[in-house]
C-alpha cells in the first residue's frame, strides 16, 4: 500500500512530501473534529460518521483505480482482521481525545511504528537485530515517560492512545500482507465499509440526534479523514517511504498548534521529553530498516 514508485525524480519527491504533510495535517484536523464532538456524542456515533462519510473519497479512489475490479480481494479474512484492528485503533484514540490533550494523545500513539517492528518478527517472520530492538525499548521508555504510571499525573485515559498505537500497528502489519494481492482501493474501501457497518450496528444502543451544524461537522470529519488517506496514498506513490516517514511526525506540531488554538492546551515538559525519545527511536528504526533493505 505504501510502496513508492521507483526512480522518483526530485519534483515527484517534492510533491510526495507536500502530499504527506497535507495528509498528516488533514488527519490531525479530523482528530480535532472528533475531540470537539466527543463532548456531546458517543464515540461509536463519531466512528460511524467518520467511516460513513469517509466512504465517499474511498469511492473516488475506487473509480481512479479501475472501478469495481479494483475491489477484488485475494484475502477477505485478512481484510476483516485489518478492519477489526482499525476499529480498535480509531475507537481507542477517539475515546482518549475526550480526556486528553490532542498533542499528548498524538505523542503516545507514536508507539505504532515501534510495535510494527516488534510484531514483524512473530507475524511476518522478519529478522530484527539488537540495534532495532534497543531502539524499540528506548521508544517504549519514551511512552512511559509521557504516561508516568504510578505518579499523581497518571491518567487511565493515557493508556488508550497506547492501545490505539498497538491496534494501528496490527492494521499496518495486515496491510503489508494485503498489499501483496489487493489494490489500494480495496484495502481502503473494505476497511471503511466494515468499520462503518460494525459501528452502525451499535447506534441504537448509543445515539444522540445531531443538530444540522454538528451534522456538518460530522461530514467534514469523515470527508477530511477519507481525503487525507488519499493524499497520503499519493505521497507514497511519488516518494520513497524512507523519505516520507519523518514527515509523519509533523502530526505532533499540527496537534500542538490546533490544541492550543482551540482548547488552549500545551503539552508539558514530560510529554515533550517522551516524544523526543519516541520520535528519535522511530527514525532510527526506519534508518536501520532502510539500510537492511539496501544491503
WOWOBEL-V722365 format. One line per field, one symbol per residue. ss: DSSP state (a for helix, b for strand, c for the rest). burial: I if it has 9 or more other C-alpha atoms within 8 Angstrom, else O. A space follows every 50 residues. Layout:
ss=???
burial=???
This chain:
ss=cccccccccaaaaaaaaaaaaaaaaaaaaaaaaaaaacccccaaaaaaaa aaaaaaaaaaaaaaccaaaaaccccaaaaaaaaaaaaaaaaaaaaaaccc caaaaaaaaaaaaaaaaaaaaaaacccccaaaaaaaaaaaaaaaaaaccc cccccccaaaaaaaaaaaaaaaaaaaaacccccaaaaaaaaaaaaaaaaa acaaaccccccaaaaaaaaaaaaaaaaaaaaaaaaaaaccaaaaaaaaca aaaaaaaaaaaaacccccaaaaaaaaaaaaaaaaaaaaaaaaaac
burial=OOOIIOOIOOOIIIIIIIIIIIIIIIIIIIIIIIIOIIOOIIIIIIIIII IIIIIIIIIOIIIOIOIOOIIIIOIOOIIIIIIIIIIIIIIIIIIIIIOI IIIIIIIIIIIIIIIIIIIIIOOOOOOOOOOIIOIIOIIIIIIIIIIIOO OOOIOOIIIIIIIIIIIIIIIIIIIIOIIOIIIOIIIIIIIIIIIIIOII OIIOOIIOOOOOOIIOIIIIIIIIIIIIIIIIIIIIIIIIIIOIIIIIII IIIIIIOIIIOOOOIIIOOIIIIIIIIIIIIIIIIIIIOIOOOOO
